[in-house]
């Protein structure tokens, strides 16, 4: 059955990449949670999507400019949700792992090594995963495929998925020959040729971001491994209905 992956937690209703969004994704029955990691100024792995803090917190600084303690004082819900959900801090990755370990949820970890390549992000992330004994319940994704190949060298058993913005010809061959496991396309770039190539080379497809019925129908017809969605409860009900 196609898996339901909660995009930045249950981000369609709750502040993205916060513990509240992750908890609500679990309550909604999500099979997996997708989140983003980068490093604070003091080298701690933190959960946050944008390199800049401004869109969500209103603070005109980069994540890497503040320490973990300084980041924890910022409200990650401020600019999008106001006071609706109260104060929601930027969580550390370790805080998330301590929570998710108590569930059966698999985590899709996006390494934010795009605009800036964080030195040691892969090593520190893997160290924390091993500390909590979760290597068999995680996989990596990134638009920086060099970062993924580094993860494969560090811990080959953890699956890795190549995120792409634009359609990639012969995607299955490219992913497999690079030593990776999954292909993560935008729904708009998912086509018959891509699906056939991935099936031929045994590459699983995790497609993003699916928030409507046409997207769900297309993803199921294409045999996608999972759909990454802002609304995990709606997708879970539909997939569970067997339609």
SEKOL-454779 format. One line per 5 residues: their letters; for each residue x, y, z of N, C-alpha, C, CB. Coordinates in nm, 3 decimals. Atoms other than C-alpha are relative to their C-alpha. Glycine has a CB too. Example, Ala and Ser with C-alpha at 12.3 -4.5 7.8 and 13.67 -1.06 7.14 Angstrom:
BEGIN
AS	0.089 -0.119 0.000 1.230 -0.450 0.780 0.090 0.120 0.000 -0.099 0.003 0.125 ~ -0.082 -0.119 -0.006 1.367 -0.106 0.714 -0.077 0.109 0.073 0.041 0.046 -0.142
END
This chain:
BEGIN
XXXXX	0.084 -0.120 0.000 0.000 0.000 0.000 0.088 0.126 0.000 -0.095 0.000 0.123 ~ -0.076 -0.125 0.009 0.122 0.349 -0.085 0.008 0.069 0.137 -0.064 0.094 -0.104 ~ -0.022 -0.065 -0.130 0.272 0.524 0.220 -0.042 0.147 -0.004 0.147 -0.012 0.041 ~ 0.035 -0.141 -0.015 0.154 0.861 0.348 0.107 0.068 0.084 -0.142 0.019 0.065 ~ -0.108 -0.071 -0.067 0.437 1.098 0.440 -0.043 0.144 0.029 0.130 -0.002 -0.087
XXXXX	0.043 -0.134 -0.041 0.352 1.413 0.636 0.112 0.101 -0.026 -0.040 0.001 0.150 ~ -0.098 -0.099 0.044 0.535 1.707 0.476 0.026 0.105 0.108 -0.050 0.068 -0.128 ~ -0.035 -0.088 -0.113 0.716 1.897 0.754 -0.099 -0.019 0.115 0.001 0.149 -0.046 ~ 0.106 0.030 -0.096 0.469 1.723 0.983 -0.134 0.030 -0.064 0.019 0.080 0.129 ~ 0.132 -0.035 0.052 0.101 1.804 0.949 0.000 0.152 -0.025 -0.116 -0.043 0.101
XXXXX	-0.023 -0.143 0.025 0.192 2.138 0.791 -0.119 0.070 -0.065 0.121 0.017 -0.087 ~ 0.117 -0.062 0.058 -0.143 2.193 0.621 -0.088 0.070 0.103 -0.081 -0.102 -0.073 ~ 0.083 -0.057 -0.106 -0.301 2.280 0.957 0.081 0.059 0.115 -0.092 -0.106 0.053 ~ -0.079 -0.038 -0.118 -0.018 2.330 1.209 0.136 0.058 -0.041 0.019 -0.123 0.093 ~ -0.128 -0.063 0.034 0.315 2.519 1.223 0.103 -0.102 -0.045 0.055 0.077 0.119
XXXXX	-0.090 0.097 0.061 0.556 2.337 0.995 0.128 -0.026 0.080 0.037 0.045 -0.137 ~ -0.125 0.041 -0.063 0.855 2.146 1.132 0.006 0.032 0.150 0.116 0.067 -0.070 ~ 0.004 -0.018 -0.145 0.743 2.188 1.494 -0.045 -0.132 0.063 -0.095 0.118 0.041 ~ 0.042 0.121 -0.068 0.680 1.920 1.754 -0.152 -0.015 -0.007 0.047 0.001 0.145 ~ 0.145 0.007 0.012 0.310 2.010 1.738 -0.040 -0.063 -0.134 -0.063 0.139 0.014
XXXXX	0.031 0.054 0.133 0.301 1.937 1.364 0.036 -0.147 -0.010 0.075 0.079 -0.108 ~ -0.039 0.140 0.003 0.484 1.608 1.416 -0.098 -0.085 0.081 0.142 -0.017 0.054 ~ 0.096 0.073 -0.085 0.253 1.499 1.697 -0.134 -0.014 -0.070 -0.019 0.071 0.135 ~ 0.128 0.005 0.071 -0.054 1.587 1.490 0.007 -0.092 -0.121 -0.041 0.141 -0.043 ~ -0.018 0.093 0.112 0.087 1.393 1.193 -0.014 -0.144 0.049 0.138 0.020 -0.068
XXXXX	0.012 0.134 -0.059 0.116 1.087 1.418 -0.146 -0.030 0.031 0.086 -0.012 0.127 ~ 0.142 0.018 -0.033 -0.242 1.135 1.540 -0.084 -0.023 -0.126 -0.053 0.123 0.076 ~ 0.073 0.013 0.126 -0.356 1.160 1.177 0.027 -0.133 -0.069 0.036 0.115 -0.094 ~ -0.029 0.131 0.056 -0.207 0.817 1.106 0.105 -0.002 -0.109 -0.123 -0.057 -0.054 ~ -0.106 -0.003 0.101 0.087 0.922 0.888 0.095 -0.118 0.019 0.078 0.133 0.007
XXXXX	-0.097 0.108 -0.006 0.321 0.636 0.802 0.141 0.054 0.020 -0.007 -0.085 -0.128 ~ -0.133 -0.060 -0.003 0.618 0.869 0.768 -0.013 0.151 0.024 0.076 -0.028 -0.133 ~ -0.009 -0.145 -0.015 0.722 1.224 0.854 0.122 0.049 -0.076 0.008 0.042 0.151 ~ -0.111 -0.066 0.069 0.935 1.442 0.629 0.036 0.127 0.077 -0.036 0.033 -0.149 ~ -0.047 -0.121 -0.068 1.147 1.711 0.795 0.133 0.044 -0.060 0.013 -0.024 0.152
XXXXX	-0.122 -0.059 0.056 1.446 1.934 0.720 0.100 0.026 0.112 -0.032 0.130 -0.076 ~ -0.103 -0.025 -0.101 1.776 1.957 0.906 0.112 0.087 -0.055 0.057 -0.131 0.052 ~ -0.120 -0.080 0.027 2.060 2.209 0.912 0.070 0.026 0.133 -0.037 0.135 -0.072 ~ -0.080 -0.020 -0.121 2.317 2.331 1.163 -0.011 0.142 0.055 0.145 -0.032 -0.027 ~ -0.003 -0.129 -0.069 2.304 2.610 1.420 0.144 0.052 0.005 -0.059 -0.012 0.143
XXXXX	-0.134 -0.059 -0.008 2.599 2.841 1.485 0.093 -0.083 0.087 -0.009 0.142 0.056 ~ -0.083 0.083 -0.087 2.720 2.610 1.762 0.002 -0.146 -0.044 -0.050 0.010 0.143 ~ -0.017 0.133 0.058 2.703 2.307 1.535 -0.101 -0.105 0.041 0.132 -0.049 0.034 ~ 0.104 0.094 -0.038 2.380 2.149 1.660 -0.095 -0.022 -0.118 -0.078 0.052 0.125 ~ 0.094 0.031 0.107 2.141 1.973 1.422 -0.139 0.047 0.041 0.000 -0.153 -0.032
XXXXX	0.131 -0.058 -0.030 1.814 2.167 1.413 -0.097 -0.029 -0.113 0.011 0.152 0.024 ~ 0.105 0.028 0.098 1.482 2.112 1.235 -0.062 0.131 -0.047 -0.109 -0.094 0.061 ~ 0.052 -0.124 0.057 1.394 2.401 1.005 0.017 -0.007 -0.150 0.072 0.127 0.060 ~ -0.006 0.012 0.146 1.322 2.433 0.634 0.085 0.108 -0.066 -0.139 0.005 -0.057 ~ -0.070 -0.110 0.068 1.442 2.777 0.519 0.136 0.023 0.063 -0.084 0.128 0.005
XXXXX	-0.129 -0.042 -0.056 1.802 2.884 0.557 -0.018 0.131 0.077 0.106 0.017 -0.112 ~ 0.032 -0.125 -0.068 1.658 3.223 0.657 -0.114 -0.022 0.099 -0.039 0.109 -0.102 ~ 0.102 0.010 -0.104 1.447 3.262 0.970 -0.119 0.093 -0.024 0.061 0.030 0.135 ~ 0.095 -0.110 0.012 1.244 3.553 0.836 -0.142 -0.042 -0.033 0.048 0.093 -0.105 ~ 0.135 0.036 0.043 0.947 3.383 0.668 -0.087 -0.051 0.115 0.006 -0.104 -0.109
XXXXX	0.079 0.062 -0.108 0.840 3.194 0.980 0.009 0.073 0.133 0.045 -0.141 0.020 ~ -0.017 -0.062 -0.132 0.982 3.385 1.277 0.001 0.152 -0.005 0.127 -0.048 0.063 ~ -0.009 -0.145 0.013 1.014 3.739 1.141 0.137 0.056 0.034 -0.101 0.064 0.088 ~ -0.137 -0.042 -0.035 1.383 3.749 1.241 0.086 -0.004 -0.126 0.060 -0.091 0.112 ~ -0.077 -0.010 0.121 1.609 3.865 0.960 0.141 -0.054 0.010 0.005 0.139 -0.043
XXXXX	-0.130 0.066 -0.012 1.893 3.620 1.024 -0.009 -0.139 -0.060 0.047 -0.007 0.147 ~ -0.006 0.137 0.048 2.007 3.283 0.895 0.003 -0.095 0.120 0.124 -0.021 -0.090 ~ -0.005 0.101 -0.106 1.968 2.965 1.100 0.142 -0.016 0.051 -0.053 -0.135 -0.052 ~ -0.138 0.027 -0.041 2.345 2.919 1.102 0.063 0.118 0.075 0.083 -0.032 -0.122 ~ -0.053 -0.114 -0.073 2.392 3.264 1.260 -0.034 -0.002 0.149 -0.051 0.128 -0.061
XXXXX	0.043 0.005 -0.139 2.222 3.169 1.588 0.031 -0.136 0.063 -0.149 0.028 0.011 ~ -0.024 0.125 -0.072 2.299 2.908 1.854 -0.132 -0.074 0.019 0.068 0.027 0.137 ~ 0.121 0.077 -0.027 2.055 2.631 1.942 -0.086 0.067 0.106 0.036 -0.141 0.044 ~ 0.076 -0.067 -0.107 1.956 2.815 2.261 -0.069 0.125 -0.052 0.093 0.036 0.117 ~ 0.060 -0.121 0.057 1.894 3.136 2.065 -0.116 -0.035 -0.093 0.106 0.082 -0.076
XXXXX	0.106 0.043 0.091 1.688 2.952 1.803 -0.124 -0.046 0.077 0.050 -0.112 -0.091 ~ 0.111 0.054 -0.081 1.477 2.787 2.074 -0.088 0.110 0.059 0.054 -0.087 0.111 ~ 0.077 -0.112 -0.054 1.362 3.133 2.188 -0.091 0.064 -0.105 0.094 0.106 0.058 ~ 0.079 -0.056 0.108 1.204 3.208 1.849 -0.127 -0.081 -0.022 0.082 0.006 -0.130 ~ 0.127 0.067 0.025 0.841 3.128 1.769 -0.010 -0.035 -0.149 -0.120 0.091 0.043
XXXXX	0.004 0.046 0.139 0.836 2.918 1.450 -0.138 0.014 -0.062 0.045 -0.144 -0.007 ~ 0.135 -0.015 0.051 0.462 2.984 1.416 -0.039 0.147 -0.021 -0.098 -0.066 0.093 ~ 0.038 -0.141 -0.012 0.469 3.363 1.449 -0.055 0.061 -0.129 0.119 0.078 0.044 ~ 0.036 -0.075 0.120 0.449 3.489 1.090 -0.114 -0.065 -0.080 0.120 0.014 -0.088 ~ 0.104 0.070 0.077 0.212 3.225 0.947 -0.127 -0.019 0.081 0.052 -0.135 -0.048
XXXXX	0.117 0.034 -0.083 -0.016 3.137 1.239 -0.028 0.100 0.111 0.020 -0.135 0.060 ~ 0.020 -0.096 -0.106 0.023 3.431 1.475 -0.004 -0.067 0.136 -0.128 0.077 -0.023 ~ 0.013 0.057 -0.134 -0.095 3.336 1.824 -0.093 -0.120 0.006 -0.048 0.106 0.097 ~ 0.101 0.107 0.003 -0.337 3.065 1.713 0.044 -0.125 0.075 -0.032 -0.036 -0.144 ~ -0.050 0.123 -0.064 -0.116 2.779 1.835 0.100 0.032 0.112 0.065 -0.091 -0.104
XXXXX	-0.092 -0.038 -0.107 0.077 2.973 2.097 0.144 0.000 -0.047 -0.016 -0.094 0.117 ~ -0.143 -0.002 0.031 0.455 2.951 2.112 0.046 -0.140 -0.042 0.081 0.050 0.121 ~ -0.056 0.126 0.050 0.620 2.678 1.904 0.145 0.022 -0.036 -0.080 -0.052 -0.123 ~ -0.142 -0.022 0.022 0.995 2.666 1.925 0.054 -0.081 -0.117 0.078 -0.033 0.126 ~ -0.072 0.077 0.101 1.237 2.547 1.660 0.062 -0.120 0.072 0.110 0.088 -0.074
XXXXX	-0.053 0.115 -0.074 1.314 2.190 1.770 0.139 -0.042 -0.045 -0.094 -0.116 -0.013 ~ -0.125 0.066 0.038 1.651 2.024 1.779 -0.036 -0.134 -0.062 0.097 -0.017 0.123 ~ 0.023 0.131 0.060 1.680 1.706 1.575 -0.002 -0.107 0.108 0.109 -0.032 -0.105 ~ -0.002 0.097 -0.109 1.761 1.519 1.895 -0.134 -0.003 0.073 0.113 0.033 0.098 ~ 0.131 -0.006 -0.063 1.435 1.637 2.050 -0.102 -0.080 -0.081 -0.047 0.146 0.015
XXXXX	0.090 0.076 0.087 1.249 1.498 1.751 0.025 -0.150 0.012 0.016 0.045 -0.146 ~ -0.032 0.143 -0.006 1.433 1.165 1.765 -0.047 -0.064 0.130 0.150 -0.021 -0.016 ~ 0.044 0.052 -0.129 1.358 1.121 2.136 -0.150 -0.026 -0.001 0.036 0.098 0.114 ~ 0.144 0.018 0.011 0.989 1.162 2.052 -0.037 -0.112 -0.097 -0.066 0.130 -0.042 ~ 0.041 0.094 0.105 0.968 0.958 1.729 0.039 -0.143 0.034 0.060 0.040 -0.133
XXXXX	-0.042 0.134 -0.042 1.150 0.664 1.887 -0.114 -0.075 0.069 0.121 0.010 0.096 ~ 0.113 0.062 -0.072 0.831 0.600 2.089 -0.115 -0.038 -0.094 -0.050 0.096 0.108 ~ 0.104 0.029 0.099 0.626 0.563 1.769 0.052 -0.105 -0.098 -0.043 0.129 -0.075 ~ -0.042 0.091 0.108 0.638 0.336 1.463 0.028 0.077 -0.130 -0.108 -0.106 -0.025 ~ -0.013 -0.085 0.119 0.687 0.629 1.225 0.140 -0.004 -0.058 -0.036 0.143 0.035
XXXXX	-0.126 -0.011 0.076 0.959 0.631 0.959 0.023 0.147 -0.031 -0.004 -0.087 -0.132 ~ -0.031 -0.142 0.024 1.139 0.963 0.904 0.080 0.019 -0.127 0.076 0.058 0.119 ~ -0.068 -0.045 0.122 1.238 1.116 0.572 0.073 0.129 0.035 -0.102 0.021 -0.120 ~ -0.082 -0.113 -0.046 1.525 1.351 0.660 0.061 0.071 -0.120 0.111 -0.048 0.096 ~ -0.060 -0.079 0.108 1.599 1.624 0.408 0.119 0.079 0.052 -0.104 0.094 -0.063
XXXXX	-0.123 -0.072 -0.035 1.955 1.752 0.435 0.003 0.132 -0.078 0.127 -0.086 -0.030 ~ 0.006 -0.131 0.064 1.948 2.128 0.366 0.141 0.050 -0.035 -0.071 0.102 0.093 ~ -0.134 -0.036 0.046 2.285 2.141 0.194 -0.007 0.060 -0.140 0.093 -0.124 0.001 ~ 0.021 -0.058 0.132 2.160 2.348 -0.099 0.069 0.133 -0.017 -0.145 0.016 -0.025 ~ -0.059 -0.134 0.013 2.233 2.718 -0.066 0.133 0.010 0.074 -0.097 0.106 0.054
XXXXX	-0.124 -0.001 -0.079 2.505 2.649 0.190 0.031 -0.144 0.040 -0.012 0.092 0.126 ~ -0.037 0.137 -0.034 2.697 2.324 0.239 0.056 -0.003 0.141 0.103 -0.058 -0.101 ~ -0.041 0.005 -0.140 2.712 2.266 0.614 0.108 -0.106 0.022 -0.121 -0.029 0.090 ~ -0.109 0.093 -0.028 3.039 2.109 0.720 -0.038 -0.090 0.118 0.131 0.076 0.030 ~ 0.027 0.095 -0.107 2.969 1.794 0.919 -0.148 -0.032 0.021 0.056 0.050 0.126
XXXXX	0.142 0.026 -0.020 2.588 1.790 0.877 -0.032 -0.149 -0.011 -0.082 0.078 -0.102 ~ 0.027 0.142 0.018 2.585 1.433 0.749 0.048 -0.081 0.122 0.068 -0.051 -0.128 ~ -0.057 0.076 -0.113 2.814 1.301 1.025 -0.081 0.021 0.129 0.146 0.042 0.023 ~ 0.072 -0.031 -0.125 2.626 1.477 1.306 -0.141 -0.057 -0.002 -0.005 0.151 0.022 ~ 0.135 0.055 0.011 2.287 1.369 1.177 0.002 -0.151 0.020 -0.062 0.035 -0.136
XXXXX	-0.011 0.145 -0.013 2.392 1.006 1.146 0.039 -0.040 0.142 0.103 -0.055 -0.100 ~ -0.038 0.029 -0.139 2.555 1.013 1.490 -0.122 0.001 0.092 0.104 0.102 0.049 ~ 0.120 -0.007 -0.082 2.225 1.119 1.646 -0.097 -0.114 -0.032 -0.069 0.135 -0.020 ~ 0.087 0.112 0.039 2.028 0.860 1.448 0.045 -0.129 0.068 0.000 -0.017 -0.154 ~ -0.054 0.120 -0.064 2.257 0.588 1.580 -0.014 0.004 0.151 0.147 -0.018 -0.038
XXXXX	0.015 -0.016 -0.146 2.242 0.725 1.934 -0.138 -0.049 0.045 0.021 0.147 0.041 ~ 0.137 0.039 -0.035 1.866 0.664 1.933 -0.043 -0.132 -0.064 -0.096 0.110 -0.041 ~ 0.030 0.131 0.057 1.886 0.334 1.747 -0.106 0.001 -0.108 -0.042 -0.092 0.108 ~ 0.106 -0.017 0.099 1.677 0.455 1.455 0.048 -0.014 -0.144 -0.063 0.134 0.018 ~ -0.054 0.011 0.135 1.894 0.369 1.155 -0.090 -0.081 -0.093 0.137 -0.063 0.005
XXXXX	0.090 0.081 0.082 1.632 0.119 1.036 -0.136 0.065 -0.021 -0.018 -0.136 0.062 ~ 0.129 -0.070 0.015 1.351 0.377 1.050 0.018 0.141 -0.055 -0.072 0.005 0.135 ~ -0.024 -0.130 0.062 1.497 0.668 0.855 0.049 -0.020 -0.142 0.103 0.082 0.082 ~ -0.071 -0.008 0.128 1.603 0.761 0.505 0.028 0.147 -0.028 -0.082 -0.066 -0.116 ~ -0.043 -0.136 0.030 1.774 1.068 0.362 -0.052 0.045 -0.136 0.152 0.011 0.003
XXXXX	0.028 -0.060 0.129 1.676 1.304 0.084 0.071 0.134 -0.007 -0.153 0.016 -0.024 ~ -0.066 -0.130 0.016 1.843 1.612 -0.060 0.003 0.037 -0.148 0.144 -0.002 0.059 ~ -0.025 -0.048 0.135 1.869 1.827 -0.370 0.149 -0.002 -0.029 -0.057 0.143 -0.018 ~ -0.145 0.011 0.015 2.245 1.805 -0.309 0.036 -0.148 -0.001 0.075 0.077 0.114 ~ -0.022 0.144 0.011 2.319 1.457 -0.439 0.139 -0.041 0.047 -0.021 -0.044 -0.143
XXXXX	-0.133 0.027 -0.057 2.683 1.482 -0.334 -0.014 -0.031 0.149 0.096 0.120 -0.022 ~ 0.024 0.021 -0.142 2.557 1.504 0.024 -0.057 -0.140 0.024 -0.095 0.107 0.056 ~ 0.057 0.134 -0.013 2.354 1.185 -0.027 0.106 -0.107 -0.018 -0.112 -0.019 -0.101 ~ -0.104 0.100 0.024 2.651 0.996 -0.166 0.098 -0.005 0.117 0.075 0.031 -0.131 ~ -0.082 -0.002 -0.121 2.849 1.106 0.138 -0.066 -0.082 0.110 0.024 0.145 0.047
XXXXX	0.073 0.080 -0.099 2.578 0.958 0.361 0.015 -0.148 -0.029 -0.149 0.038 0.001 ~ -0.014 0.141 0.038 2.604 0.632 0.167 0.137 -0.055 0.040 -0.021 -0.016 -0.150 ~ -0.133 0.043 -0.042 2.977 0.619 0.240 0.007 -0.015 0.152 0.107 0.100 -0.048 ~ -0.003 0.001 -0.146 2.921 0.692 0.608 -0.081 -0.116 0.058 -0.052 0.131 0.055 ~ 0.086 0.108 -0.050 2.636 0.442 0.659 -0.084 -0.053 -0.116 -0.093 0.051 0.117
XXXXX	0.062 0.048 0.124 2.546 0.247 0.343 -0.140 -0.056 0.016 0.085 -0.104 -0.060 ~ 0.130 0.066 -0.016 2.241 0.073 0.493 -0.117 0.097 0.005 0.001 -0.082 0.126 ~ 0.109 -0.097 -0.005 2.041 0.395 0.532 -0.036 0.042 -0.143 0.040 0.125 0.086 ~ 0.040 -0.037 0.137 1.841 0.454 0.211 0.010 0.150 -0.024 -0.143 -0.046 -0.027 ~ -0.011 -0.141 0.039 1.886 0.781 0.022 -0.082 0.026 -0.126 0.149 0.039 -0.023
XXXXX	0.083 -0.036 0.113 1.652 0.959 -0.218 0.042 0.130 -0.064 -0.143 0.009 0.042 ~ -0.043 -0.119 0.074 1.748 1.208 -0.488 -0.118 0.091 -0.026 0.066 -0.040 -0.133 ~ 0.102 -0.103 0.024 1.527 1.518 -0.473 0.033 0.075 -0.128 -0.009 0.098 0.120 ~ -0.022 -0.075 0.124 1.480 1.697 -0.806 -0.111 0.102 -0.020 0.008 -0.096 -0.122 ~ 0.098 -0.101 0.038 1.307 2.014 -0.924 -0.047 -0.020 -0.144 0.060 0.140 0.016
XXXXX	0.029 0.016 0.141 1.324 1.939 -1.295 -0.002 -0.147 -0.037 0.103 0.076 -0.086 ~ 0.003 0.140 0.044 1.242 1.616 -1.480 0.140 -0.049 -0.036 -0.094 -0.017 -0.121 ~ -0.130 0.059 0.031 1.543 1.385 -1.511 -0.020 -0.118 -0.095 0.072 -0.046 0.131 ~ 0.007 0.110 0.093 1.574 1.164 -1.816 0.075 -0.121 0.051 0.054 0.042 -0.136 ~ -0.060 0.126 -0.046 1.652 0.798 -1.740 0.031 0.007 0.150 0.130 -0.030 -0.080
XXXXX	-0.017 -0.025 -0.143 1.602 0.877 -1.371 0.039 -0.125 0.078 -0.126 0.056 0.058 ~ -0.029 0.121 -0.073 1.609 0.517 -1.251 0.144 -0.041 -0.012 -0.087 -0.111 -0.047 ~ -0.141 0.034 0.021 1.948 0.448 -1.406 0.091 0.096 0.075 0.034 0.002 -0.151 ~ -0.082 -0.101 -0.067 2.090 0.774 -1.272 0.006 -0.024 0.150 -0.054 0.141 -0.029 ~ 0.006 0.022 -0.144 1.974 0.705 -0.917 0.074 -0.128 0.039 -0.146 -0.008 0.047
XXXXX	-0.059 0.130 -0.034 2.078 0.338 -0.915 0.151 0.001 -0.020 -0.062 -0.111 -0.084 ~ -0.143 0.000 0.029 2.418 0.396 -1.073 0.078 0.092 0.092 0.024 0.040 -0.145 ~ -0.063 -0.088 -0.098 2.488 0.667 -0.814 0.002 -0.063 0.140 -0.073 0.134 0.005 ~ 0.001 0.070 -0.128 2.434 0.413 -0.536 -0.113 0.042 0.092 0.129 0.021 0.069 ~ 0.113 -0.047 -0.080 2.107 0.572 -0.420 -0.119 -0.095 -0.017 -0.039 0.145 -0.041
XXXXX	0.111 0.094 -0.009 1.771 0.409 -0.352 -0.134 0.052 -0.052 -0.017 -0.043 0.140 ~ 0.130 -0.058 0.033 1.480 0.647 -0.416 0.016 0.121 -0.092 -0.075 0.040 0.129 ~ 0.010 -0.118 0.085 1.377 0.915 -0.663 -0.114 0.083 0.055 -0.022 -0.037 -0.151 ~ 0.099 -0.087 -0.062 1.189 1.217 -0.520 -0.033 0.117 -0.094 0.051 0.053 0.135 ~ 0.036 -0.106 0.095 1.027 1.418 -0.802 -0.118 0.084 0.048 -0.032 -0.060 -0.135
XXXXX	0.120 -0.082 -0.009 0.782 1.705 -0.795 -0.108 -0.070 -0.085 0.027 0.149 -0.051 ~ 0.108 0.064 0.074 0.441 1.577 -0.908 -0.002 0.041 -0.147 -0.134 0.033 0.065 ~ 0.006 -0.048 0.138 0.464 1.793 -1.222 0.103 -0.067 -0.089 0.021 0.150 -0.002 ~ -0.104 0.062 0.082 0.778 1.611 -1.333 -0.012 -0.152 -0.003 0.137 0.039 0.052 ~ 0.023 0.144 0.002 0.634 1.262 -1.281 -0.071 -0.038 -0.129 -0.082 -0.046 0.124
XXXXX	0.059 0.040 0.128 0.567 1.099 -1.618 0.025 -0.149 -0.025 0.058 0.085 -0.117 ~ -0.008 0.143 0.029 0.544 0.755 -1.778 0.143 -0.047 -0.020 -0.081 -0.033 -0.123 ~ -0.139 0.038 0.025 0.907 0.753 -1.888 0.077 -0.013 0.130 0.069 0.102 -0.092 ~ -0.066 0.003 -0.130 1.027 0.832 -1.537 -0.041 -0.123 0.079 -0.033 0.127 0.080 ~ 0.051 0.116 -0.073 0.807 0.565 -1.382 0.060 -0.128 -0.055 -0.155 -0.006 -0.006
XXXXX	-0.054 0.121 0.064 0.923 0.303 -1.633 0.148 -0.018 0.032 -0.020 0.005 -0.151 ~ -0.143 0.006 -0.028 1.289 0.389 -1.576 0.026 -0.042 0.145 0.066 0.135 -0.027 ~ -0.017 0.034 -0.142 1.254 0.369 -1.197 -0.037 -0.145 0.026 -0.084 0.092 0.088 ~ 0.041 0.139 -0.017 1.069 0.037 -1.215 0.106 -0.094 -0.056 -0.135 -0.027 -0.068 ~ -0.102 0.083 0.065 1.331 -0.107 -1.450 0.121 -0.019 0.090 0.042 0.061 -0.133
XXXXX	-0.122 0.004 -0.081 1.611 -0.025 -1.205 -0.028 -0.020 0.149 0.079 0.127 -0.019 ~ 0.033 0.029 -0.139 1.427 -0.105 -0.883 0.012 0.119 0.093 0.089 -0.109 0.050 ~ -0.010 -0.124 -0.078 1.413 0.255 -0.763 -0.141 0.043 0.044 0.068 0.114 -0.084 ~ 0.129 -0.044 -0.052 1.124 0.361 -0.536 -0.023 0.148 -0.022 -0.010 -0.031 0.148 ~ 0.034 -0.140 0.024 0.941 0.687 -0.606 -0.079 0.056 0.118 -0.080 0.016 -0.131
XXXXX	0.070 -0.075 -0.104 0.842 0.925 -0.325 -0.029 0.138 -0.058 0.085 0.010 0.135 ~ 0.034 -0.120 0.077 0.655 1.211 -0.489 -0.056 0.111 0.089 -0.102 -0.034 -0.109 ~ 0.043 -0.116 -0.078 0.587 1.564 -0.356 -0.060 0.107 -0.091 0.119 0.059 0.080 ~ 0.077 0.005 -0.122 0.375 1.757 -0.266 -0.144 -0.020 -0.042 0.019 0.129 0.089 ~ 0.133 0.040 0.047 0.032 1.593 -0.308 -0.107 0.049 0.096 -0.008 -0.153 -0.015
XXXXX	0.106 -0.056 -0.084 -0.262 1.793 -0.172 -0.135 0.003 -0.069 0.037 0.139 0.044 ~ 0.131 0.004 0.067 -0.542 1.715 -0.417 -0.026 -0.140 -0.056 -0.006 0.106 -0.114 ~ 0.039 0.132 0.047 -0.732 1.418 -0.556 0.067 -0.040 -0.132 -0.149 -0.005 -0.017 ~ -0.070 0.040 0.122 -0.583 1.428 -0.909 0.143 -0.047 0.028 0.002 0.116 -0.099 ~ -0.135 0.041 -0.035 -0.237 1.407 -0.752 0.003 -0.137 0.063 0.063 0.100 0.093
XXXXX	0.007 0.132 -0.063 -0.334 1.111 -0.536 -0.027 -0.110 -0.102 -0.110 -0.001 0.108 ~ 0.033 0.099 0.102 -0.489 0.928 -0.828 0.119 -0.029 -0.091 -0.119 0.047 -0.084 ~ -0.116 0.017 0.088 -0.183 0.987 -1.045 0.110 -0.076 0.072 0.052 0.137 -0.047 ~ -0.106 0.067 -0.076 0.059 0.879 -0.771 -0.029 -0.148 0.016 0.016 0.066 0.138 ~ 0.036 0.141 -0.015 -0.132 0.556 -0.712 0.014 -0.073 -0.133 -0.144 -0.014 0.053
XXXXX	-0.009 0.062 0.132 -0.156 0.483 -1.085 0.145 -0.024 -0.042 -0.070 0.087 -0.105 ~ -0.143 0.013 0.034 0.220 0.532 -1.114 0.073 -0.098 0.092 0.067 0.137 0.008 ~ -0.064 0.096 -0.091 0.287 0.288 -0.830 0.102 0.063 0.091 0.064 -0.108 -0.078 ~ -0.096 -0.068 -0.087 0.463 0.545 -0.612 0.010 -0.070 0.135 -0.039 0.148 0.019 ~ -0.020 0.057 -0.133 0.612 0.418 -0.288 -0.072 0.081 0.105 0.149 -0.009 0.034
XXXXX	0.067 -0.086 -0.097 0.480 0.720 -0.099 -0.036 0.133 -0.064 0.090 0.023 0.123 ~ 0.033 -0.137 0.037 0.312 1.056 -0.136 0.032 0.090 0.118 -0.152 0.013 -0.042 ~ -0.035 -0.099 -0.103 0.446 1.354 0.057 -0.106 0.109 -0.006 0.146 0.059 -0.023 ~ 0.119 -0.085 0.000 0.151 1.568 0.164 -0.006 0.089 0.122 -0.125 -0.085 -0.008 ~ 0.024 -0.091 -0.113 0.057 1.864 0.383 -0.121 -0.044 0.083 -0.022 0.143 -0.050
XXXXX	0.124 0.043 -0.066 -0.270 1.687 0.475 -0.003 -0.153 0.013 -0.125 0.050 -0.080 ~ -0.012 0.146 -0.010 -0.185 1.334 0.591 -0.129 -0.072 0.034 0.102 -0.034 0.103 ~ 0.123 0.069 -0.040 -0.527 1.255 0.741 -0.090 -0.026 -0.120 -0.075 0.082 0.105 ~ 0.084 0.015 0.118 -0.716 1.313 0.416 0.055 -0.109 -0.092 -0.011 0.133 -0.076 ~ -0.062 0.099 0.089 -0.470 1.110 0.211 -0.005 -0.141 0.061 0.147 0.038 -0.029
XXXXX	0.002 0.129 -0.068 -0.457 0.832 0.471 -0.136 -0.066 -0.012 0.038 0.017 0.147 ~ 0.135 0.055 0.011 -0.833 0.787 0.467 -0.026 -0.053 -0.141 -0.105 0.107 0.037 ~ 0.024 0.042 0.138 -0.843 0.769 0.088 0.078 -0.125 -0.035 0.036 0.112 -0.097 ~ -0.082 0.117 0.031 -0.554 0.524 0.057 -0.051 -0.122 0.076 0.149 0.028 0.036 ~ 0.051 0.110 -0.081 -0.695 0.311 0.340 -0.132 -0.055 -0.048 -0.015 0.043 0.141
XXX	0.129 0.045 0.050 -1.030 0.291 0.165 0.013 -0.099 -0.115 -0.082 0.120 -0.045 ~ -0.024 0.094 0.109 -0.870 0.091 -0.115 -0.056 0.042 -0.134 -0.056 -0.130 0.035 ~ 0.056 -0.049 0.126 -1.013 0.310 -0.390 0.106 0.009 -0.107 -0.067 0.136 0.020
END
